[in-house]
Amino acid sequence: MKLPRVECPKCQRPTAVAPKSGSLTQGRLWRHDDASARRDPEGFLVSCSESLSTVDLPEAGRQMVFDLDIPDPATAPEPEPGPLDTYALF
């Protein structure tokens, strides 16, 4: 699943946003490191302070659209009759 990306309000990095439970318009930023503070004094990576914060989704509540090539039942041809011992189910 490909998550949408938004710009982090603090570090301005494009960050993935996961949908927030119970909300169609908001999500949570994924944990990411701040480009300006890459490591702490011990050498460990430091997460941006805006990681896991709630932000607005870029395309809130958009319904997915599938382009299916389904023929119209009204214009579908009638099935050809089969042998006498078989019956059409539908």
PDB file of N, CA, C and O in Angstrom:
ATOM      1  N   MET A   1       0.847  -1.167   0.000  1.00  0.00           N
ATOM      2  CA  MET A   1       0.000   0.000   0.000  1.00  0.00           C
ATOM      3  C   MET A   1       0.897   1.235   0.000  1.00  0.00           C
ATOM      4  O   MET A   1       1.824   1.349   0.801  1.00  0.00           O
ATOM      5  N   LYS A   2       0.604   2.140  -0.900  1.00  0.00           N
ATOM      6  CA  LYS A   2       1.403   3.352  -1.006  1.00  0.00           C
ATOM      7  C   LYS A   2       0.687   4.460  -0.242  1.00  0.00           C
ATOM      8  O   LYS A   2      -0.456   4.794  -0.554  1.00  0.00           O
ATOM      9  N   LEU A   3       1.354   5.025   0.752  1.00  0.00           N
ATOM     10  CA  LEU A   3       0.762   6.072   1.572  1.00  0.00           C
ATOM     11  C   LEU A   3       1.027   7.454   0.963  1.00  0.00           C
ATOM     12  O   LEU A   3       2.080   7.678   0.366  1.00  0.00           O
ATOM     13  N   PRO A   4       0.065   8.385   1.116  1.00  0.00           N
ATOM     14  CA  PRO A   4       0.304   9.744   0.624  1.00  0.00           C
ATOM     15  C   PRO A   4       1.397  10.420   1.443  1.00  0.00           C
ATOM     16  O   PRO A   4       1.664  10.030   2.579  1.00  0.00           O
ATOM     17  N   ARG A   5       2.016  11.422   0.863  1.00  0.00           N
ATOM     18  CA  ARG A   5       3.077  12.167   1.552  1.00  0.00           C
ATOM     19  C   ARG A   5       2.668  13.619   1.694  1.00  0.00           C
ATOM     20  O   ARG A   5       2.051  14.204   0.804  1.00  0.00           O
ATOM     21  N   VAL A   6       3.030  14.191   2.843  1.00  0.00           N
ATOM     22  CA  VAL A   6       2.820  15.621   3.090  1.00  0.00           C
ATOM     23  C   VAL A   6       4.130  16.190   3.626  1.00  0.00           C
ATOM     24  O   VAL A   6       5.005  15.447   4.070  1.00  0.00           O
ATOM     25  N   GLU A   7       4.250  17.482   3.581  1.00  0.00           N
ATOM     26  CA  GLU A   7       5.440  18.144   4.086  1.00  0.00           C
ATOM     27  C   GLU A   7       5.336  18.268   5.605  1.00  0.00           C
ATOM     28  O   GLU A   7       4.321  18.729   6.127  1.00  0.00           O
ATOM     29  N   CYS A   8       6.384  17.857   6.308  1.00  0.00           N
ATOM     30  CA  CYS A   8       6.412  17.972   7.767  1.00  0.00           C
ATOM     31  C   CYS A   8       6.383  19.451   8.143  1.00  0.00           C
ATOM     32  O   CYS A   8       7.132  20.242   7.569  1.00  0.00           O
ATOM     33  N   PRO A   9       5.523  19.846   9.105  1.00  0.00           N
ATOM     34  CA  PRO A   9       5.449  21.251   9.491  1.00  0.00           C
ATOM     35  C   PRO A   9       6.745  21.799  10.093  1.00  0.00           C
ATOM     36  O   PRO A   9       6.981  23.007  10.044  1.00  0.00           O
ATOM     37  N   LYS A  10       7.587  20.931  10.660  1.00  0.00           N
ATOM     38  CA  LYS A  10       8.812  21.417  11.304  1.00  0.00           C
ATOM     39  C   LYS A  10      10.025  21.372  10.374  1.00  0.00           C
ATOM     40  O   LYS A  10      10.685  22.389  10.158  1.00  0.00           O
ATOM     41  N   CYS A  11      10.314  20.195   9.829  1.00  0.00           N
ATOM     42  CA  CYS A  11      11.544  20.040   9.050  1.00  0.00           C
ATOM     43  C   CYS A  11      11.334  20.149   7.542  1.00  0.00           C
ATOM     44  O   CYS A  11      12.307  20.107   6.789  1.00  0.00           O
ATOM     45  N   GLN A  12      10.101  20.286   7.084  1.00  0.00           N
ATOM     46  CA  GLN A  12       9.762  20.477   5.678  1.00  0.00           C
ATOM     47  C   GLN A  12      10.107  19.284   4.794  1.00  0.00           C
ATOM     48  O   GLN A  12      10.206  19.438   3.576  1.00  0.00           O
ATOM     49  N   ARG A  13      10.292  18.104   5.371  1.00  0.00           N
ATOM     50  CA  ARG A  13      10.593  16.916   4.578  1.00  0.00           C
ATOM     51  C   ARG A  13       9.313  16.234   4.154  1.00  0.00           C
ATOM     52  O   ARG A  13       8.361  16.207   4.933  1.00  0.00           O
ATOM     53  N   PRO A  14       9.243  15.670   2.932  1.00  0.00           N
ATOM     54  CA  PRO A  14       8.056  14.902   2.545  1.00  0.00           C
ATOM     55  C   PRO A  14       8.011  13.619   3.368  1.00  0.00           C
ATOM     56  O   PRO A  14       8.957  12.832   3.365  1.00  0.00           O
ATOM     57  N   THR A  15       6.905  13.421   4.066  1.00  0.00           N
ATOM     58  CA  THR A  15       6.778  12.310   5.005  1.00  0.00           C
ATOM     59  C   THR A  15       5.476  11.569   4.747  1.00  0.00           C
ATOM     60  O   THR A  15       4.457  12.193   4.453  1.00  0.00           O
ATOM     61  N   ALA A  16       5.498  10.257   4.852  1.00  0.00           N
ATOM     62  CA  ALA A  16       4.298   9.440   4.663  1.00  0.00           C
ATOM     63  C   ALA A  16       3.297   9.726   5.780  1.00  0.00           C
ATOM     64  O   ALA A  16       3.674   9.986   6.923  1.00  0.00           O
ATOM     65  N   VAL A  17       2.006   9.670   5.420  1.00  0.00           N
ATOM     66  CA  VAL A  17       0.933   9.899   6.385  1.00  0.00           C
ATOM     67  C   VAL A  17       0.027   8.677   6.394  1.00  0.00           C
ATOM     68  O   VAL A  17      -0.508   8.288   5.356  1.00  0.00           O
ATOM     69  N   ALA A  18      -0.145   8.068   7.570  1.00  0.00           N
ATOM     70  CA  ALA A  18      -1.033   6.920   7.722  1.00  0.00           C
ATOM     71  C   ALA A  18      -2.408   7.412   8.154  1.00  0.00           C
ATOM     72  O   ALA A  18      -2.499   8.319   8.982  1.00  0.00           O
ATOM     73  N   PRO A  19      -3.498   6.827   7.606  1.00  0.00           N
ATOM     74  CA  PRO A  19      -4.838   7.249   8.025  1.00  0.00           C
ATOM     75  C   PRO A  19      -5.031   7.078   9.526  1.00  0.00           C
ATOM     76  O   PRO A  19      -4.548   6.115  10.121  1.00  0.00           O
ATOM     77  N   LYS A  20      -5.732   8.011  10.122  1.00  0.00           N
ATOM     78  CA  LYS A  20      -6.002   7.979  11.557  1.00  0.00           C
ATOM     79  C   LYS A  20      -7.341   7.283  11.770  1.00  0.00           C
ATOM     80  O   LYS A  20      -8.315   7.582  11.078  1.00  0.00           O
ATOM     81  N   SER A  21      -7.393   6.382  12.699  1.00  0.00           N
ATOM     82  CA  SER A  21      -8.612   5.643  12.985  1.00  0.00           C
ATOM     83  C   SER A  21      -9.746   6.588  13.371  1.00  0.00           C
ATOM     84  O   SER A  21      -9.589   7.440  14.246  1.00  0.00           O
ATOM     85  N   GLY A  22     -10.880   6.428  12.711  1.00  0.00           N
ATOM     86  CA  GLY A  22     -12.056   7.221  13.044  1.00  0.00           C
ATOM     87  C   GLY A  22     -12.120   8.567  12.362  1.00  0.00           C
ATOM     88  O   GLY A  22     -13.034   9.344  12.641  1.00  0.00           O
ATOM     89  N   SER A  23     -11.176   8.880  11.466  1.00  0.00           N
ATOM     90  CA  SER A  23     -11.178  10.174  10.792  1.00  0.00           C
ATOM     91  C   SER A  23     -10.868   9.989   9.309  1.00  0.00           C
ATOM     92  O   SER A  23      -9.911   9.300   8.954  1.00  0.00           O
ATOM     93  N   LEU A  24     -11.683  10.607   8.440  1.00  0.00           N
ATOM     94  CA  LEU A  24     -11.433  10.542   7.005  1.00  0.00           C
ATOM     95  C   LEU A  24     -10.543  11.682   6.519  1.00  0.00           C
ATOM     96  O   LEU A  24     -10.024  11.632   5.404  1.00  0.00           O
ATOM     97  N   THR A  25     -10.367  12.694   7.336  1.00  0.00           N
ATOM     98  CA  THR A  25      -9.647  13.887   6.892  1.00  0.00           C
ATOM     99  C   THR A  25      -8.279  14.056   7.535  1.00  0.00           C
ATOM    100  O   THR A  25      -7.513  14.920   7.109  1.00  0.00           O
ATOM    101  N   GLN A  26      -7.946  13.258   8.552  1.00  0.00           N
ATOM    102  CA  GLN A  26      -6.671  13.424   9.249  1.00  0.00           C
ATOM    103  C   GLN A  26      -5.890  12.119   9.296  1.00  0.00           C
ATOM    104  O   GLN A  26      -6.454  11.029   9.206  1.00  0.00           O
ATOM    105  N   GLY A  27      -4.566  12.262   9.441  1.00  0.00           N
ATOM    106  CA  GLY A  27      -3.691  11.112   9.554  1.00  0.00           C
ATOM    107  C   GLY A  27      -2.516  11.445  10.456  1.00  0.00           C
ATOM    108  O   GLY A  27      -2.380  12.572  10.931  1.00  0.00           O
ATOM    109  N   ARG A  28      -1.664  10.445  10.687  1.00  0.00           N
ATOM    110  CA  ARG A  28      -0.478  10.633  11.524  1.00  0.00           C
ATOM    111  C   ARG A  28       0.775  10.543  10.661  1.00  0.00           C
ATOM    112  O   ARG A  28       0.913   9.653   9.822  1.00  0.00           O
ATOM    113  N   LEU A  29       1.690  11.495  10.892  1.00  0.00           N
ATOM    114  CA  LEU A  29       2.976  11.447  10.211  1.00  0.00           C
ATOM    115  C   LEU A  29       3.753  10.223  10.678  1.00  0.00           C
ATOM    116  O   LEU A  29       3.739   9.894  11.865  1.00  0.00           O
ATOM    117  N   TRP A  30       4.416   9.563   9.774  1.00  0.00           N
ATOM    118  CA  TRP A  30       5.269   8.457  10.156  1.00  0.00           C
ATOM    119  C   TRP A  30       6.522   9.015  10.828  1.00  0.00           C
ATOM    120  O   TRP A  30       6.911  10.159  10.596  1.00  0.00           O
ATOM    121  N   ARG A  31       7.135   8.197  11.652  1.00  0.00           N
ATOM    122  CA  ARG A  31       8.349   8.612  12.346  1.00  0.00           C
ATOM    123  C   ARG A  31       9.445   8.863  11.310  1.00  0.00           C
ATOM    124  O   ARG A  31       9.673   8.040  10.423  1.00  0.00           O
ATOM    125  N   HIS A  32      10.107   9.984  11.429  1.00  0.00           N
ATOM    126  CA  HIS A  32      11.190  10.354  10.516  1.00  0.00           C
ATOM    127  C   HIS A  32      12.233  11.166  11.268  1.00  0.00           C
ATOM    128  O   HIS A  32      11.953  11.747  12.317  1.00  0.00           O
ATOM    129  N   ASP A  33      13.440  11.195  10.714  1.00  0.00           N
ATOM    130  CA  ASP A  33      14.516  11.941  11.373  1.00  0.00           C
ATOM    131  C   ASP A  33      14.576  13.365  10.829  1.00  0.00           C
ATOM    132  O   ASP A  33      14.275  13.611   9.661  1.00  0.00           O
ATOM    133  N   ASP A  34      14.963  14.285  11.684  1.00  0.00           N
ATOM    134  CA  ASP A  34      15.091  15.691  11.321  1.00  0.00           C
ATOM    135  C   ASP A  34      16.428  15.879  10.596  1.00  0.00           C
ATOM    136  O   ASP A  34      17.477  15.481  11.102  1.00  0.00           O
ATOM    137  N   ALA A  35      16.379  16.483   9.416  1.00  0.00           N
ATOM    138  CA  ALA A  35      17.605  16.649   8.626  1.00  0.00           C
ATOM    139  C   ALA A  35      18.635  17.532   9.326  1.00  0.00           C
ATOM    140  O   ALA A  35      19.835  17.346   9.127  1.00  0.00           O
ATOM    141  N   SER A  36      18.192  18.484  10.137  1.00  0.00           N
ATOM    142  CA  SER A  36      19.139  19.379  10.802  1.00  0.00           C
ATOM    143  C   SER A  36      19.736  18.772  12.073  1.00  0.00           C
ATOM    144  O   SER A  36      20.797  19.220  12.508  1.00  0.00           O
ATOM    145  N   ALA A  37      19.108  17.789  12.674  1.00  0.00           N
ATOM    146  CA  ALA A  37      19.616  17.151  13.906  1.00  0.00           C
ATOM    147  C   ALA A  37      19.691  15.650  13.676  1.00  0.00           C
ATOM    148  O   ALA A  37      18.873  14.898  14.205  1.00  0.00           O
ATOM    149  N   ARG A  38      20.662  15.215  12.896  1.00  0.00           N
ATOM    150  CA  ARG A  38      20.740  13.821  12.500  1.00  0.00           C
ATOM    151  C   ARG A  38      21.082  12.862  13.644  1.00  0.00           C
ATOM    152  O   ARG A  38      20.583  11.737  13.668  1.00  0.00           O
ATOM    153  N   ARG A  39      21.922  13.287  14.589  1.00  0.00           N
ATOM    154  CA  ARG A  39      22.349  12.372  15.658  1.00  0.00           C
ATOM    155  C   ARG A  39      22.493  13.131  16.978  1.00  0.00           C
ATOM    156  O   ARG A  39      22.801  14.322  17.007  1.00  0.00           O
ATOM    157  N   ASP A  40      22.259  12.403  18.058  1.00  0.00           N
ATOM    158  CA  ASP A  40      22.470  12.999  19.381  1.00  0.00           C
ATOM    159  C   ASP A  40      23.940  12.807  19.775  1.00  0.00           C
ATOM    160  O   ASP A  40      24.693  12.198  19.014  1.00  0.00           O
ATOM    161  N   PRO A  41      24.368  13.307  20.938  1.00  0.00           N
ATOM    162  CA  PRO A  41      25.793  13.196  21.331  1.00  0.00           C
ATOM    163  C   PRO A  41      26.325  11.762  21.359  1.00  0.00           C
ATOM    164  O   PRO A  41      27.517  11.549  21.137  1.00  0.00           O
ATOM    165  N   GLU A  42      25.463  10.775  21.627  1.00  0.00           N
ATOM    166  CA  GLU A  42      25.926   9.382  21.654  1.00  0.00           C
ATOM    167  C   GLU A  42      25.986   8.773  20.255  1.00  0.00           C
ATOM    168  O   GLU A  42      26.457   7.646  20.096  1.00  0.00           O
ATOM    169  N   GLY A  43      25.514   9.504  19.232  1.00  0.00           N
ATOM    170  CA  GLY A  43      25.583   9.000  17.858  1.00  0.00           C
ATOM    171  C   GLY A  43      24.305   8.355  17.348  1.00  0.00           C
ATOM    172  O   GLY A  43      24.287   7.845  16.228  1.00  0.00           O
ATOM    173  N   PHE A  44      23.231   8.363  18.137  1.00  0.00           N
ATOM    174  CA  PHE A  44      21.967   7.758  17.706  1.00  0.00           C
ATOM    175  C   PHE A  44      21.159   8.754  16.871  1.00  0.00           C
ATOM    176  O   PHE A  44      21.238   9.963  17.088  1.00  0.00           O
ATOM    177  N   LEU A  45      20.382   8.237  15.914  1.00  0.00           N
ATOM    178  CA  LEU A  45      19.505   9.098  15.129  1.00  0.00           C
ATOM    179  C   LEU A  45      18.439   9.712  16.012  1.00  0.00           C
ATOM    180  O   LEU A  45      17.978   9.079  16.962  1.00  0.00           O
ATOM    181  N   VAL A  46      18.040  10.947  15.709  1.00  0.00           N
ATOM    182  CA  VAL A  46      17.033  11.663  16.482  1.00  0.00           C
ATOM    183  C   VAL A  46      15.803  11.848  15.618  1.00  0.00           C
ATOM    184  O   VAL A  46      15.893  12.370  14.507  1.00  0.00           O
ATOM    185  N   SER A  47      14.645  11.420  16.125  1.00  0.00           N
ATOM    186  CA  SER A  47      13.402  11.603  15.378  1.00  0.00           C
ATOM    187  C   SER A  47      12.977  13.060  15.428  1.00  0.00           C
ATOM    188  O   SER A  47      13.238  13.760  16.407  1.00  0.00           O
ATOM    189  N   CYS A  48      12.320  13.514  14.365  1.00  0.00           N
ATOM    190  CA  CYS A  48      11.775  14.867  14.328  1.00  0.00           C
ATOM    191  C   CYS A  48      10.699  14.982  15.407  1.00  0.00           C
ATOM    192  O   CYS A  48       9.970  14.020  15.652  1.00  0.00           O
ATOM    193  N   SER A  49      10.591  16.129  16.044  1.00  0.00           N
ATOM    194  CA  SER A  49       9.596  16.301  17.105  1.00  0.00           C
ATOM    195  C   SER A  49       8.165  16.256  16.582  1.00  0.00           C
ATOM    196  O   SER A  49       7.232  16.085  17.368  1.00  0.00           O
ATOM    197  N   GLU A  50       7.970  16.404  15.274  1.00  0.00           N
ATOM    198  CA  GLU A  50       6.631  16.311  14.688  1.00  0.00           C
ATOM    199  C   GLU A  50       6.259  14.894  14.268  1.00  0.00           C
ATOM    200  O   GLU A  50       5.156  14.672  13.769  1.00  0.00           O
ATOM    201  N   SER A  51       7.169  13.923  14.461  1.00  0.00           N
ATOM    202  CA  SER A  51       6.843  12.534  14.152  1.00  0.00           C
ATOM    203  C   SER A  51       5.624  12.100  14.952  1.00  0.00           C
ATOM    204  O   SER A  51       5.493  12.430  16.131  1.00  0.00           O
ATOM    205  N   LEU A  52       4.748  11.370  14.314  1.00  0.00           N
ATOM    206  CA  LEU A  52       3.514  10.836  14.894  1.00  0.00           C
ATOM    207  C   LEU A  52       2.482  11.914  15.229  1.00  0.00           C
ATOM    208  O   LEU A  52       1.487  11.625  15.894  1.00  0.00           O
ATOM    209  N   SER A  53       2.703  13.149  14.780  1.00  0.00           N
ATOM    210  CA  SER A  53       1.701  14.191  15.028  1.00  0.00           C
ATOM    211  C   SER A  53       0.552  14.054  14.028  1.00  0.00           C
ATOM    212  O   SER A  53       0.710  13.424  12.982  1.00  0.00           O
ATOM    213  N   THR A  54      -0.581  14.632  14.343  1.00  0.00           N
ATOM    214  CA  THR A  54      -1.765  14.571  13.497  1.00  0.00           C
ATOM    215  C   THR A  54      -1.745  15.723  12.494  1.00  0.00           C
ATOM    216  O   THR A  54      -1.540  16.880  12.859  1.00  0.00           O
ATOM    217  N   VAL A  55      -1.963  15.376  11.210  1.00  0.00           N
ATOM    218  CA  VAL A  55      -1.997  16.377  10.137  1.00  0.00           C
ATOM    219  C   VAL A  55      -3.200  16.089   9.241  1.00  0.00           C
ATOM    220  O   VAL A  55      -3.790  15.010   9.306  1.00  0.00           O
ATOM    221  N   ASP A  56      -3.557  17.065   8.404  1.00  0.00           N
ATOM    222  CA  ASP A  56      -4.635  16.873   7.440  1.00  0.00           C
ATOM    223  C   ASP A  56      -4.127  16.043   6.267  1.00  0.00           C
ATOM    224  O   ASP A  56      -3.005  16.235   5.800  1.00  0.00           O
ATOM    225  N   LEU A  57      -4.965  15.117   5.795  1.00  0.00           N
ATOM    226  CA  LEU A  57      -4.603  14.316   4.635  1.00  0.00           C
ATOM    227  C   LEU A  57      -4.711  15.159   3.368  1.00  0.00           C
ATOM    228  O   LEU A  57      -5.576  16.030   3.283  1.00  0.00           O
ATOM    229  N   PRO A  58      -3.848  14.914   2.384  1.00  0.00           N
ATOM    230  CA  PRO A  58      -3.890  15.721   1.168  1.00  0.00           C
ATOM    231  C   PRO A  58      -5.150  15.511   0.339  1.00  0.00           C
ATOM    232  O   PRO A  58      -5.630  16.459  -0.283  1.00  0.00           O
ATOM    233  N   GLU A  59      -5.697  14.310   0.309  1.00  0.00           N
ATOM    234  CA  GLU A  59      -6.907  14.003  -0.453  1.00  0.00           C
ATOM    235  C   GLU A  59      -7.894  13.331   0.486  1.00  0.00           C
ATOM    236  O   GLU A  59      -8.111  12.122   0.409  1.00  0.00           O
ATOM    237  N   ALA A  60      -8.471  14.091   1.343  1.00  0.00           N
ATOM    238  CA  ALA A  60      -9.319  13.546   2.402  1.00  0.00           C
ATOM    239  C   ALA A  60     -10.594  12.927   1.862  1.00  0.00           C
ATOM    240  O   ALA A  60     -11.322  13.544   1.084  1.00  0.00           O
ATOM    241  N   GLY A  61     -10.853  11.699   2.284  1.00  0.00           N
ATOM    242  CA  GLY A  61     -12.114  11.034   1.998  1.00  0.00           C
ATOM    243  C   GLY A  61     -12.389  10.752   0.538  1.00  0.00           C
ATOM    244  O   GLY A  61     -13.547  10.573   0.160  1.00  0.00           O
ATOM    245  N   ARG A  62     -11.364  10.705  -0.296  1.00  0.00           N
ATOM    246  CA  ARG A  62     -11.587  10.440  -1.718  1.00  0.00           C
ATOM    247  C   ARG A  62     -11.884   8.971  -1.928  1.00  0.00           C
ATOM    248  O   ARG A  62     -11.160   8.109  -1.430  1.00  0.00           O
ATOM    249  N   GLN A  63     -12.935   8.684  -2.657  1.00  0.00           N
ATOM    250  CA  GLN A  63     -13.326   7.310  -2.939  1.00  0.00           C
ATOM    251  C   GLN A  63     -12.467   6.758  -4.077  1.00  0.00           C
ATOM    252  O   GLN A  63     -12.247   7.444  -5.076  1.00  0.00           O
ATOM    253  N   MET A  64     -11.991   5.547  -3.934  1.00  0.00           N
ATOM    254  CA  MET A  64     -11.223   4.929  -5.005  1.00  0.00           C
ATOM    255  C   MET A  64     -12.151   4.613  -6.172  1.00  0.00           C
ATOM    256  O   MET A  64     -13.293   4.203  -5.967  1.00  0.00           O
ATOM    257  N   VAL A  65     -11.664   4.803  -7.392  1.00  0.00           N
ATOM    258  CA  VAL A  65     -12.441   4.540  -8.594  1.00  0.00           C
ATOM    259  C   VAL A  65     -11.740   3.443  -9.384  1.00  0.00           C
ATOM    260  O   VAL A  65     -10.547   3.537  -9.673  1.00  0.00           O
ATOM    261  N   PHE A  66     -12.489   2.407  -9.728  1.00  0.00           N
ATOM    262  CA  PHE A  66     -11.947   1.312 -10.514  1.00  0.00           C
ATOM    263  C   PHE A  66     -12.523   1.388 -11.915  1.00  0.00           C
ATOM    264  O   PHE A  66     -13.733   1.549 -12.081  1.00  0.00           O
ATOM    265  N   ASP A  67     -11.682   1.276 -12.915  1.00  0.00           N
ATOM    266  CA  ASP A  67     -12.119   1.293 -14.300  1.00  0.00           C
ATOM    267  C   ASP A  67     -12.246  -0.151 -14.760  1.00  0.00           C
ATOM    268  O   ASP A  67     -11.277  -0.752 -15.224  1.00  0.00           O
ATOM    269  N   LEU A  68     -13.450  -0.703 -14.627  1.00  0.00           N
ATOM    270  CA  LEU A  68     -13.695  -2.094 -14.994  1.00  0.00           C
ATOM    271  C   LEU A  68     -14.420  -2.144 -16.326  1.00  0.00           C
ATOM    272  O   LEU A  68     -15.324  -1.349 -16.580  1.00  0.00           O
ATOM    273  N   ASP A  69     -14.027  -3.070 -17.165  1.00  0.00           N
ATOM    274  CA  ASP A  69     -14.664  -3.233 -18.468  1.00  0.00           C
ATOM    275  C   ASP A  69     -15.754  -4.306 -18.341  1.00  0.00           C
ATOM    276  O   ASP A  69     -15.549  -5.462 -18.711  1.00  0.00           O
ATOM    277  N   ILE A  70     -16.905  -3.903 -17.815  1.00  0.00           N
ATOM    278  CA  ILE A  70     -18.020  -4.818 -17.602  1.00  0.00           C
ATOM    279  C   ILE A  70     -19.097  -4.505 -18.636  1.00  0.00           C
ATOM    280  O   ILE A  70     -19.553  -3.365 -18.724  1.00  0.00           O
ATOM    281  N   PRO A  71     -19.510  -5.501 -19.419  1.00  0.00           N
ATOM    282  CA  PRO A  71     -20.556  -5.234 -20.412  1.00  0.00           C
ATOM    283  C   PRO A  71     -21.900  -4.964 -19.742  1.00  0.00           C
ATOM    284  O   PRO A  71     -22.168  -5.439 -18.638  1.00  0.00           O
ATOM    285  N   ASP A  72     -22.734  -4.196 -20.427  1.00  0.00           N
ATOM    286  CA  ASP A  72     -24.065  -3.876 -19.922  1.00  0.00           C
ATOM    287  C   ASP A  72     -24.947  -5.122 -20.049  1.00  0.00           C
ATOM    288  O   ASP A  72     -25.048  -5.675 -21.144  1.00  0.00           O
ATOM    289  N   PRO A  73     -25.589  -5.583 -18.966  1.00  0.00           N
ATOM    290  CA  PRO A  73     -26.413  -6.794 -19.046  1.00  0.00           C
ATOM    291  C   PRO A  73     -27.591  -6.639 -20.017  1.00  0.00           C
ATOM    292  O   PRO A  73     -28.047  -7.631 -20.585  1.00  0.00           O
ATOM    293  N   ALA A  74     -28.085  -5.427 -20.214  1.00  0.00           N
ATOM    294  CA  ALA A  74     -29.228  -5.220 -21.118  1.00  0.00           C
ATOM    295  C   ALA A  74     -28.844  -5.477 -22.567  1.00  0.00           C
ATOM    296  O   ALA A  74     -29.691  -5.871 -23.368  1.00  0.00           O
ATOM    297  N   THR A  75     -27.574  -5.260 -22.916  1.00  0.00           N
ATOM    298  CA  THR A  75     -27.142  -5.458 -24.301  1.00  0.00           C
ATOM    299  C   THR A  75     -26.367  -6.760 -24.499  1.00  0.00           C
ATOM    300  O   THR A  75     -25.879  -7.022 -25.598  1.00  0.00           O
ATOM    301  N   ALA A  76     -26.249  -7.568 -23.463  1.00  0.00           N
ATOM    302  CA  ALA A  76     -25.510  -8.833 -23.563  1.00  0.00           C
ATOM    303  C   ALA A  76     -26.304  -9.820 -24.415  1.00  0.00           C
ATOM    304  O   ALA A  76     -27.531  -9.863 -24.328  1.00  0.00           O
ATOM    305  N   PRO A  77     -25.624 -10.607 -25.229  1.00  0.00           N
ATOM    306  CA  PRO A  77     -26.340 -11.596 -26.058  1.00  0.00           C
ATOM    307  C   PRO A  77     -26.908 -12.720 -25.199  1.00  0.00           C
ATOM    308  O   PRO A  77     -26.393 -13.025 -24.123  1.00  0.00           O
ATOM    309  N   GLU A  78     -27.982 -13.330 -25.700  1.00  0.00           N
ATOM    310  CA  GLU A  78     -28.594 -14.471 -24.997  1.00  0.00           C
ATOM    311  C   GLU A  78     -27.664 -15.668 -25.104  1.00  0.00           C
ATOM    312  O   GLU A  78     -27.060 -15.887 -26.154  1.00  0.00           O
ATOM    313  N   PRO A  79     -27.537 -16.448 -24.030  1.00  0.00           N
ATOM    314  CA  PRO A  79     -26.681 -17.642 -24.109  1.00  0.00           C
ATOM    315  C   PRO A  79     -27.300 -18.679 -25.050  1.00  0.00           C
ATOM    316  O   PRO A  79     -28.520 -18.805 -25.155  1.00  0.00           O
ATOM    317  N   GLU A  80     -26.426 -19.407 -25.720  1.00  0.00           N
ATOM    318  CA  GLU A  80     -26.905 -20.461 -26.626  1.00  0.00           C
ATOM    319  C   GLU A  80     -27.382 -21.644 -25.800  1.00  0.00           C
ATOM    320  O   GLU A  80     -26.772 -21.981 -24.784  1.00  0.00           O
ATOM    321  N   PRO A  81     -28.464 -22.275 -26.227  1.00  0.00           N
ATOM    322  CA  PRO A  81     -28.950 -23.435 -25.466  1.00  0.00           C
ATOM    323  C   PRO A  81     -27.952 -24.585 -25.536  1.00  0.00           C
ATOM    324  O   PRO A  81     -27.357 -24.842 -26.582  1.00  0.00           O
ATOM    325  N   GLY A  82     -27.778 -25.271 -24.416  1.00  0.00           N
ATOM    326  CA  GLY A  82     -26.853 -26.389 -24.335  1.00  0.00           C
ATOM    327  C   GLY A  82     -27.591 -27.701 -24.548  1.00  0.00           C
ATOM    328  O   GLY A  82     -28.739 -27.711 -24.994  1.00  0.00           O
ATOM    329  N   PRO A  83     -26.939 -28.793 -24.231  1.00  0.00           N
ATOM    330  CA  PRO A  83     -27.597 -30.104 -24.327  1.00  0.00           C
ATOM    331  C   PRO A  83     -28.830 -30.152 -23.425  1.00  0.00           C
ATOM    332  O   PRO A  83     -28.943 -29.365 -22.485  1.00  0.00           O
ATOM    333  N   LEU A  84     -29.730 -31.050 -23.700  1.00  0.00           N
ATOM    334  CA  LEU A  84     -31.002 -31.131 -22.986  1.00  0.00           C
ATOM    335  C   LEU A  84     -30.855 -31.488 -21.509  1.00  0.00           C
ATOM    336  O   LEU A  84     -31.737 -31.168 -20.713  1.00  0.00           O
ATOM    337  N   ASP A  85     -29.770 -32.138 -21.131  1.00  0.00           N
ATOM    338  CA  ASP A  85     -29.626 -32.546 -19.737  1.00  0.00           C
ATOM    339  C   ASP A  85     -28.921 -31.491 -18.878  1.00  0.00           C
ATOM    340  O   ASP A  85     -28.626 -31.760 -17.714  1.00  0.00           O
ATOM    341  N   THR A  86     -28.646 -30.311 -19.414  1.00  0.00           N
ATOM    342  CA  THR A  86     -28.025 -29.234 -18.622  1.00  0.00           C
ATOM    343  C   THR A  86     -28.990 -28.066 -18.510  1.00  0.00           C
ATOM    344  O   THR A  86     -29.815 -27.831 -19.394  1.00  0.00           O
ATOM    345  N   TYR A  87     -28.871 -27.349 -17.421  1.00  0.00           N
ATOM    346  CA  TYR A  87     -29.731 -26.196 -17.179  1.00  0.00           C
ATOM    347  C   TYR A  87     -28.879 -24.968 -16.868  1.00  0.00           C
ATOM    348  O   TYR A  87     -27.829 -25.077 -16.235  1.00  0.00           O
ATOM    349  N   ALA A  88     -29.330 -23.815 -17.309  1.00  0.00           N
ATOM    350  CA  ALA A  88     -28.621 -22.592 -16.991  1.00  0.00           C
ATOM    351  C   ALA A  88     -28.895 -22.234 -15.533  1.00  0.00           C
ATOM    352  O   ALA A  88     -30.038 -22.327 -15.087  1.00  0.00           O
ATOM    353  N   LEU A  89     -27.894 -21.835 -14.797  1.00  0.00           N
ATOM    354  CA  LEU A  89     -28.064 -21.487 -13.396  1.00  0.00           C
ATOM    355  C   LEU A  89     -28.586 -20.081 -13.228  1.00  0.00           C
ATOM    356  O   LEU A  89     -29.297 -19.805 -12.262  1.00  0.00           O
ATOM    357  N   PHE A  90     -28.261 -19.192 -14.128  1.00  0.00           N
ATOM    358  CA  PHE A  90     -28.657 -17.792 -13.983  1.00  0.00           C
ATOM    359  C   PHE A  90     -29.305 -17.300 -15.245  1.00  0.00           C
ATOM    360  O   PHE A  90     -29.709 -16.140 -15.319  1.00  0.00           O
TER     361      PHE A  90
END
